[in-house]
């Protein structure tokens, strides 16, 4: 299933992504031998749709958190490289 033409004046796509991640759609899965999601089963899926300003504030916070995660991942990579370098120098007796 896909969103044909989402109204971005009414729903922020990043907000929608996270609402669906958190909510999940397990209750829309039908069948046991071969599970599937149908349009009919998706009609029962409801999500909260706060005012677009609140959705945008949520999306802004998510982006800030993602940027912080990227920063810390880069810092961790640098620390690991430094540790590896120091460890190699220590084993060679250069410290």
ChimeraX attribute file (.defattr): number of C-alpha atoms within 10 A of each C-alpha:
attribute: neighborCount
match mode: 1-to-1
recipient: residues
	/A:1	7
	/A:2	5
	/A:3	6
	/A:4	6
	/A:5	6
	/A:6	11
	/A:7	10
	/A:8	9
	/A:9	9
	/A:10	13
	/A:11	17
	/A:12	21
	/A:13	15
	/A:14	15
	/A:15	21
	/A:16	16
	/A:17	12
	/A:18	14
	/A:19	14
	/A:20	13
	/A:21	10
	/A:22	9
	/A:23	13
	/A:24	11
	/A:25	15
	/A:26	9
	/A:27	12
	/A:28	17
	/A:29	14
	/A:30	13
	/A:31	8
	/A:32	7
	/A:33	6
	/A:34	7
	/A:35	10
	/A:36	11
	/A:37	15
	/A:38	12
	/A:39	9
	/A:40	9
	/A:41	14
	/A:42	14
	/A:43	9
	/A:44	11
	/A:45	14
	/A:46	10
	/A:47	10
	/A:48	7
	/A:49	14
	/A:50	12
	/A:51	12
	/A:52	15
	/A:53	13
	/A:54	13
	/A:55	19
	/A:56	17
	/A:57	13
	/A:58	16
	/A:59	19
	/A:60	14
	/A:61	12
	/A:62	15
	/A:63	13
	/A:64	12
	/A:65	12
	/A:66	12
	/A:67	12
	/A:68	12
	/A:69	12
	/A:70	12
	/A:71	12
	/A:72	12
	/A:73	12
	/A:74	12
	/A:75	12
	/A:76	12
	/A:77	12
	/A:78	12
	/A:79	12
	/A:80	12
	/A:81	12
	/A:82	12
	/A:83	12
	/A:84	12
	/A:85	11
	/A:86	14
	/A:87	14
	/A:88	13
	/A:89	12
	/A:90	11
	/A:91	9
	/A:92	9
	/A:93	8
	/A:94	9
	/A:95	9
